[in-house]
Each structure stands twice: as structure tokens, then as C-alpha cells.
Amino acid sequence: MDVSFSWNLIDDIREMWSLPSMVSAFRAGTIVAVLAGLVGWFMVLRKQSFAGHTLAVVGFPGAAAAVWLGLSAGSGYLAFCLLAALVIAALPTQGQAGYSEESAVVGTTQAFALGAGSLFIALYKGFLNGTNALLFGTFLGITSDQVLLLAIIAAVVLIVLAVAGRPLLFASIDRDVARANGVPTRLLGVVFLLLLGATAAAVSQITGSLLVFALLVLPPATAQLITARPARGLVLSVVLALVSVWVALFVSYYSPYPVGFWLTTVAFGLYLVTAAVSVALRRLGRRAVPAAVAVSEAAA
């Protein structure tokens, strides 16, 4: 498909959206951005980024096994991510969020998953030309049925997250105090890991297994640099995820490079800019306080 960028954004968007595959890609991208923005915000707050990365990686052997068995890659993503979430949930709880970031079991699960993915690809006797798509994502070939499945998964995850949101927030901020007040922190931890696994499986449809982590962690981490208020942070996390996905899909349409590369580039760029501005504002604040004191002393 030969397409060219004209610098007329309205015409370019109309041309892009004239293709059903691109419409489906933007619909799917919007769904996963909202999902990753909300679930990822809790993941970063709970300091479970390593667990989230493991769940993302586990999706690769799941998709490869599904293709080997003649099933859809999406079913493999979902089955393996949920199974891995249950494995991580069975670990002994440690620390404020309930799971140790340095857990050897989590790291071992991740390493085994990558090896299993290589095995399933080797066992596949046909021509598997979608390995890069499984690992790094693609917007090509997303069907309306896949969009519908993503919407169903997202609806279930968001409904559960809405119901458990307040106690989950309490348990994420101070697990010991929450447990002392009767909050079922252990059950909430298991439920959240299952939600995180379902989210990782859904986001893999766009980003591929290895780049799920970028969408799950970068927009939420950027949002938490800007504000510590939960409501504002959640909204901002979703907005940043939407911007990252939409820009990545638009640019990748006119580029030979995969959507995953552009998504991580945009999201990482937003994080770097936000971090730099935050550091600059903190330094200006530190300098302003002594100056204000000096002015007040001089006036006295």
C-alpha cells in the first residue's frame, strides 16, 4: 500500500480512516489505551511493575502456542496471562503492595515464558511470518470481531475495577492499615493481578508482548509525576495513553516502522519532558524560597 503524508491533517486522517483496517485499529487502540491507563495507574502505585512486565512477556508463548494449535493469538494471550497472574498471586506477600519486586519466582516465570515461546514457534510446522507482530505489535489485520472481543474484556475489567477501586486504592497506599480496618487485601491483590493479566492480554493485540509494558507504565508514571491526586491522575493517565496510541497509529500508517516503536517513542518522550519540567520547577521552587526570605528581611 503506497501512502504519502500531505501535511493536510484533515485530508490525511480522512484518507487513513477510509480503510476499514485503520478504523478497527483506532477503535482497538482507544480501548486498550483506556484500559492500560487505568489499570497501569494502579500497577505503578502498587509498585508491581515487575509483575506487570512478567505478565506482558508471558503473553508471547501464549500467542505462539495458540497459533501452533490453530487457535487465535488473542485466546493464547488471554489464557497464559491469566494463568501467570494466578501463579504470581500464589506467592507469599511481602512489602507494602503485597509482592516483592525482586521475587525470584516472578523472574523465573518470565524467563521460562520466553523459552516456551521459542519452543512453540519451533514446533509450528507452517510458515509463521507473524513472530515480529507477536513480539512488537501491528495495526494490520485487526478485525471488527477482535475489536468487539477487546471491548468485552475491557468492559469486564473496568466494571470490576470500579467496584473494587476504593478499597484497592486504600490497600495500595497503606496495606497494613487497610488490613487492620478489615479490607481484604489478599483477595484484592489476587483480583488486581487477574485484571492486570487481562489488560496485558488485551494490550498485546496492539503493542505485541514485549511492548505492553510501555503502555502500562509510561503514561501512568508520567501522570503520577504531574499529580498525586487519584482522580486527576487516573484521568491524566488515560489521556496520555490515548495520545500515545493515536499518534503512534497515525505515524506508523505513513512509516515502514512498527507501531510499537512509535508508541514507546511517544510515551517515553512525554515522560522525559514531564520529568525535566518537574525537576526544573523543583529547582526554581528551592531558589525562590531563600529569595523570598531575603526580600522579607530587607523590608523589615
C-alpha positions, 0 to 999 in steps of 0.5 A, a space after each residue: 500500500 503506497 501512502 504519502 503524508 500531505 501535511 493536510 491533517 484533515 485530508 490525511 486522517 480522512 484518507 487513513 480512516 477510509 480503510 476499514 483496517 485503520 478504523 478497527 485499529 483506532 477503535 482497538 487502540 482507544 480501548 486498550 489505551 483506556 484500559 492500560 491507563 487505568 489499570 497501569 495507574 494502579 500497577 505503578 502505585 502498587 509498585 508491581 511493575 515487575 509483575 506487570 512486565 512478567 505478565 506482558 512477556 508471558 503473553 508471547 508463548 501464549 500467542 505462539 502456542 495458540 497459533 501452533 494449535 490453530 487457535 487465535 493469538 488473542 485466546 493464547 494471550 488471554 489464557 497464559 496471562 491469566 494463568 501467570 497472574 494466578 501463579 504470581 498471586 500464589 506467592 507469599 506477600 511481602 512489602 507494602 503492595 503485597 509482592 516483592 519486586 525482586 521475587 525470584 519466582 516472578 523472574 523465573 516465570 518470565 524467563 521460562 515464558 520466553 523459552 516456551 515461546 521459542 519452543 512453540 514457534 519451533 514446533 509450528 510446522 507452517 510458515 509463521 511470518 507473524 513472530 515480529 507482530 507477536 513480539 512488537 505489535 501491528 495495526 494490520 489485520 485487526 478485525 471488527 470481531 477482535 475489536 468487539 472481543 477487546 471491548 468485552 474484556 475491557 468492559 469486564 475489567 473496568 466494571 470490576 475495577 470500579 467496584 473494587 477501586 476504593 478499597 484497592 486504592 486504600 490497600 495500595 497506599 497503606 496495606 497494613 492499615 487497610 488490613 487492620 480496618 478489615 479490607 481484604 487485601 489478599 483477595 484484592 491483590 489476587 483480583 488486581 493481578 487477574 485484571 492486570 493479566 487481562 489488560 496485558 492480554 488485551 494490550 498485546 493485540 496492539 503493542 505485541 508482548 514485549 511492548 505492553 509494558 510501555 503502555 502500562 507504565 509510561 503514561 501512568 508514571 508520567 501522570 503520577 509525576 504531574 499529580 498525586 491526586 487519584 482522580 486527576 491522575 487516573 484521568 491524566 493517565 488515560 489521556 496520555 495513553 490515548 495520545 500515545 496510541 493515536 499518534 503512534 497509529 497515525 505515524 506508523 500508517 505513513 512509516 515502514 516502522 512498527 507501531 510499537 516503536 512509535 508508541 514507546 517513542 511517544 510515551 517515553 518522550 512525554 515522560 522525559 519532558 514531564 520529568 525535566 519540567 518537574 525537576 526544573 520547577 523543583 529547582 526554581 521552587 528551592 531558589 525562590 524560597 531563600 529569595 523570598 526570605 531575603 526580600 522579607 528581611 530587607 523590608 523589615 
